[in-house]
Amino acid sequence: MAFTDFKSVDQVQEEYGISYKETMFIQNKNFEPSELLSEEFEFNRENIDVTISEESRCEHLIIPILREIYKHHFREYAFWSHKFIHIDDKLRGTPDYMFSSRSKLGKTVLEMPLILVVEAKKNDFCLGWGQCLAELVAAQKLNNDNEKSVYGVVTDGEIWQFGNLTDKIFTKETLKLSDLSEILGTLDYILEKAKENFALQTV
């Protein structure tokens, strides 16, 4: 079994005894994109068929946004793309993207996974959240700390949804964002919250 074998949130809930709620937990703010990102993002959406494949959406929509926000937090975080993690036979697989605490040993060593980002394959957010929640459970186990929130993001490149897992409670944010400055602002907010929760130090 792997993360992708979890097809819905309720499947993960039943497997790990997790409660579910929906509420607004994000203090939304705008984060103005750089001129370079704005130009690149609009160019990609206007001139490239990003619907042709998952790889196209990742390359032209998702990665540019994640890289942009990572530039503002790289001293405390490491950013991972398709890094395999393994807890046991049920919790194993390759998250699409992760923000983890930065290791003093360098960029090749995975420390605490704090934010997991999953692409909604074929725009299937139900499937995406099932996979993402399983990855958040794995992150808790890797961090050996259930009390501090780990955050999940599911996106198809156009719509971005957010959630967090604290102990045995999964909270899904009711906002569904498509505005670039609001997406960046929300990512910035959860990176700051995770940094605060885990008292991350600059490496």
VOPAGU-2260 file (C-alpha; in pm, 1 decimal, decimal comma):
REM VOPAGU-2260
SITE   aa  ch    i         X         Y         Z
SITE  MET   A    0       0,0       0,0       0,0
SITE  ALA   A    1     114,6     357,4     -68,2
SITE  PHE   A    2     -10,9     715,1     -23,4
SITE  THR   A    3    -177,3     696,5    -364,4
SITE  ASP   A    4    -380,6     394,6    -249,9
SITE  PHE   A    5    -581,8     622,0     -21,4
SITE  LYS   A    6    -864,8     745,0    -240,7
SITE  SER   A    7   -1049,5     979,1      -5,1
SITE  VAL   A    8   -1024,0    1161,8     325,9
SITE  ASP   A    9   -1273,5     931,7     498,3
SITE  GLN   A   10   -1060,0     628,0     414,0
SITE  VAL   A   11    -765,9     783,5     599,9
SITE  GLN   A   12    -996,3     893,5     882,2
SITE  GLU   A   13   -1119,3     541,6     941,0
SITE  GLU   A   14    -771,2     392,0     918,5
SITE  TYR   A   15    -616,0     631,9    1171,1
SITE  GLY   A   16    -910,6     755,8    1381,2
SITE  ILE   A   17    -901,3    1114,0    1255,6
SITE  SER   A   18   -1183,5    1365,1    1304,5
SITE  TYR   A   19   -1277,5    1607,9    1027,4
SITE  LYS   A   20   -1394,2    1967,6    1034,2
SITE  GLU   A   21   -1413,7    2262,7     799,1
SITE  THR   A   22   -1338,6    2614,9     913,2
SITE  MET   A   23   -1140,3    2923,3     820,9
SITE  PHE   A   24    -805,9    2890,5     998,6
SITE  ILE   A   25    -593,7    3101,4     763,6
SITE  GLN   A   26    -542,8    3471,2     818,3
SITE  ASN   A   27    -549,8    3553,8     453,1
SITE  LYS   A   28    -317,5    3819,5     321,1
SITE  ASN   A   29    -187,2    3924,5     -14,8
SITE  PHE   A   30     172,5    3862,7    -109,1
SITE  GLU   A   31     264,5    4046,2    -424,4
SITE  PRO   A   32     445,4    3823,2    -672,8
SITE  SER   A   33     768,4    3938,0    -824,5
SITE  GLU   A   34     746,6    4098,8   -1164,7
SITE  LEU   A   35     929,9    3799,2   -1310,1
SITE  LEU   A   36     676,2    3549,7   -1171,1
SITE  SER   A   37     378,5    3758,7   -1279,4
SITE  GLU   A   38     507,3    3780,6   -1633,7
SITE  GLU   A   39     603,7    3412,2   -1648,6
SITE  PHE   A   40     275,5    3296,3   -1496,6
SITE  GLU   A   41      60,0    3498,7   -1733,1
SITE  PHE   A   42     271,1    3402,3   -2032,6
SITE  ASN   A   43     239,0    3032,9   -1945,3
SITE  ARG   A   44    -137,8    3050,3   -1897,5
SITE  GLU   A   45    -194,0    3243,5   -2218,7
SITE  ASN   A   46      41,9    3058,3   -2450,2
SITE  ILE   A   47      97,8    2705,7   -2320,3
SITE  ASP   A   48    -163,0    2430,5   -2304,8
SITE  VAL   A   49    -123,3    2347,4   -1937,1
SITE  THR   A   50    -417,4    2106,9   -1951,8
SITE  ILE   A   51    -234,9    1867,3   -2181,1
SITE  SER   A   52     -71,6    1673,7   -1896,0
SITE  GLU   A   53       2,9    1668,0   -1524,1
SITE  GLU   A   54     366,6    1739,2   -1604,5
SITE  SER   A   55     269,0    2054,5   -1791,6
SITE  ARG   A   56      61,5    2184,9   -1499,8
SITE  CYS   A   57     345,1    2113,5   -1257,0
SITE  GLU   A   58     614,8    2274,0   -1467,9
SITE  HIS   A   59     426,7    2583,4   -1577,0
SITE  LEU   A   60     184,7    2657,2   -1290,2
SITE  ILE   A   61     268,8    2482,5    -962,5
SITE  ILE   A   62     648,2    2483,1    -945,6
SITE  PRO   A   63     687,7    2855,2   -1027,1
SITE  ILE   A   64     458,1    2947,8    -735,1
SITE  LEU   A   65     625,4    2713,5    -487,2
SITE  ARG   A   66     970,6    2826,9    -592,6
SITE  GLU   A   67     870,4    3191,8    -557,7
SITE  ILE   A   68     754,8    3152,1    -197,5
SITE  TYR   A   69    1047,0    2924,9    -111,2
SITE  LYS   A   70    1291,1    3204,0    -199,5
SITE  HIS   A   71    1155,3    3396,6      99,9
SITE  HIS   A   72    1194,5    3104,9     344,9
SITE  PHE   A   73    1493,8    2902,2     229,1
SITE  ARG   A   74    1701,3    2982,6     538,0
SITE  GLU   A   75    1463,1    2783,3     759,6
SITE  TYR   A   76    1318,7    2531,8     513,5
SITE  ALA   A   77    1428,0    2275,5     260,7
SITE  PHE   A   78    1212,5    2224,1     -47,3
SITE  TRP   A   79    1169,1    1875,5    -189,8
SITE  SER   A   80    1027,7    1752,2    -517,9
SITE  HIS   A   81     925,9    1385,0    -537,6
SITE  LYS   A   82    1123,1    1266,0    -233,7
SITE  PHE   A   83    1036,1     911,4    -126,4
SITE  ILE   A   84     942,7     862,6     239,2
SITE  HIS   A   85     866,7     539,9     423,8
SITE  ILE   A   86     704,1     482,3     761,4
SITE  ASP   A   87     559,0     135,7     718,5
SITE  ASP   A   88     382,8     -71,6     451,2
SITE  LYS   A   89      76,7     156,5     459,6
SITE  LEU   A   90     247,7     493,5     485,1
SITE  ARG   A   91     503,1     508,7     210,3
SITE  GLY   A   92     537,2     679,1    -121,6
SITE  THR   A   93     652,0     994,6    -293,1
SITE  PRO   A   94     482,0    1324,8    -208,3
SITE  ASP   A   95     476,4    1562,5    -501,8
SITE  TYR   A   96     636,3    1843,1    -300,8
SITE  MET   A   97     739,9    1903,9      59,5
SITE  PHE   A   98     867,7    2184,2     274,7
SITE  SER   A   99    1071,9    2046,0     563,8
SITE  SER   A  100    1291,8    2200,0     828,2
SITE  ARG   A  101    1640,5    2261,9     693,4
SITE  SER   A  102    1907,2    2016,1     806,6
SITE  LYS   A  103    2242,0    2133,6     937,1
SITE  LEU   A  104    2387,1    1845,4     736,1
SITE  GLY   A  105    2283,5    2005,3     407,8
SITE  LYS   A  106    2016,9    1990,9     139,9
SITE  THR   A  107    2046,2    1613,5      89,3
SITE  VAL   A  108    1911,3    1522,5     435,6
SITE  LEU   A  109    1537,5    1521,8     507,7
SITE  GLU   A  110    1442,7    1664,9     845,8
SITE  MET   A  111    1088,1    1731,1     969,7
SITE  PRO   A  112     827,4    1743,8     689,2
SITE  LEU   A  113     595,4    2033,3     773,9
SITE  ILE   A  114     401,7    2116,1     457,7
SITE  LEU   A  115     294,8    1860,3     196,5
SITE  VAL   A  116     175,2    1966,8    -147,4
SITE  VAL   A  117     -18,7    1726,7    -368,4
SITE  GLU   A  118    -126,5    1778,2    -726,3
SITE  ALA   A  119    -492,0    1696,1    -783,9
SITE  LYS   A  120    -445,6    1440,5   -1060,3
SITE  LYS   A  121    -704,6    1493,6   -1334,9
SITE  ASN   A  122    -844,2    1774,4   -1115,8
SITE  ASP   A  123    -965,4    1515,1    -863,7
SITE  PHE   A  124    -950,7    1698,7    -529,8
SITE  CYS   A  125   -1121,8    1415,9    -340,7
SITE  LEU   A  126    -842,8    1178,8    -439,9
SITE  GLY   A  127    -584,1    1448,9    -382,4
SITE  TRP   A  128    -695,9    1509,3     -25,3
SITE  GLY   A  129    -700,1    1137,6      51,6
SITE  GLN   A  130    -338,5    1113,9     -55,3
SITE  CYS   A  131    -243,9    1439,1     116,7
SITE  LEU   A  132    -399,5    1343,0     450,9
SITE  ALA   A  133    -214,8    1009,3     445,5
SITE  GLU   A  134     106,5    1202,4     386,4
SITE  LEU   A  135      27,4    1433,8     679,6
SITE  VAL   A  136     -13,3    1129,1     906,5
SITE  ALA   A  137     327,7    1010,8     785,2
SITE  ALA   A  138     473,1    1355,4     855,9
SITE  GLN   A  139     344,3    1342,3    1214,2
SITE  LYS   A  140     512,9    1008,6    1263,2
SITE  LEU   A  141     840,7    1127,4    1112,2
SITE  ASN   A  142     831,7    1436,3    1331,9
SITE  ASN   A  143     738,9    1230,9    1638,7
SITE  ASP   A  144     506,2    1511,7    1747,2
SITE  ASN   A  145     129,7    1492,3    1693,7
SITE  GLU   A  146      47,6    1809,2    1885,2
SITE  LYS   A  147     201,4    2053,1    1637,1
SITE  SER   A  148      20,7    2121,8    1312,4
SITE  VAL   A  149     143,0    1994,2     979,4
SITE  TYR   A  150      -9,1    2151,3     671,8
SITE  GLY   A  151    -143,1    2014,5     345,6
SITE  VAL   A  152    -204,0    2177,1       9,9
SITE  VAL   A  153    -390,9    2025,9    -284,1
SITE  THR   A  154    -390,2    2204,5    -617,8
SITE  ASP   A  155    -459,8    2150,2    -984,3
SITE  GLY   A  156    -244,0    2452,6   -1065,5
SITE  GLU   A  157    -544,9    2684,1   -1089,8
SITE  ILE   A  158    -736,1    2621,4    -764,2
SITE  TRP   A  159    -545,8    2583,6    -435,8
SITE  GLN   A  160    -697,6    2427,7    -121,7
SITE  PHE   A  161    -543,5    2410,3     226,6
SITE  GLY   A  162    -573,3    2199,2     539,8
SITE  ASN   A  163    -389,2    2101,8     854,6
SITE  LEU   A  164    -359,0    1802,0    1081,0
SITE  THR   A  165    -316,6    1855,8    1454,4
SITE  ASP   A  166    -315,2    1544,6    1670,9
SITE  LYS   A  167    -619,2    1349,1    1544,4
SITE  ILE   A  168    -808,8    1643,9    1396,6
SITE  PHE   A  169    -794,0    1729,1    1027,6
SITE  THR   A  170    -914,0    2080,7     949,3
SITE  LYS   A  171    -987,2    2182,5     595,2
SITE  GLU   A  172    -983,1    2551,9     513,0
SITE  THR   A  173   -1301,0    2665,8     340,5
SITE  LEU   A  174   -1116,0    2904,9     108,8
SITE  LYS   A  175   -1043,8    2789,1    -244,8
SITE  LEU   A  176    -796,8    3032,3    -394,7
SITE  SER   A  177    -715,4    3111,4    -756,1
SITE  ASP   A  178    -572,2    3464,2    -726,5
SITE  LEU   A  179    -191,9    3455,0    -746,9
SITE  SER   A  180    -125,3    3709,2    -471,3
SITE  GLU   A  181    -372,1    3534,4    -236,4
SITE  ILE   A  182    -215,2    3193,2    -306,2
SITE  LEU   A  183     129,8    3329,8    -228,8
SITE  GLY   A  184      -1,8    3506,4      81,0
SITE  THR   A  185    -159,9    3186,6     212,5
SITE  LEU   A  186     153,7    2982,3     146,5
SITE  ASP   A  187     355,8    3250,2     323,7
SITE  TYR   A  188     115,0    3236,6     618,8
SITE  ILE   A  189     139,3    2861,3     668,7
SITE  LEU   A  190     518,0    2864,7     627,6
SITE  GLU   A  191     535,4    3130,2     899,6
SITE  LYS   A  192     295,5    2933,6    1124,7
SITE  ALA   A  193     493,9    2612,1    1086,6
SITE  LYS   A  194     814,7    2802,4    1154,4
SITE  GLU   A  195     660,4    2942,4    1472,2
SITE  ASN   A  196     508,6    2610,2    1585,9
SITE  PHE   A  197     832,8    2418,4    1548,7
SITE  ALA   A  198    1059,8    2707,7    1649,1
SITE  LEU   A  199    1267,8    2664,7    1335,7
SITE  GLN   A  200    1617,3    2804,8    1340,3
SITE  THR   A  201    1802,2    2959,1    1049,9
SITE  VAL   A  202    2071,1    2723,6     920,5
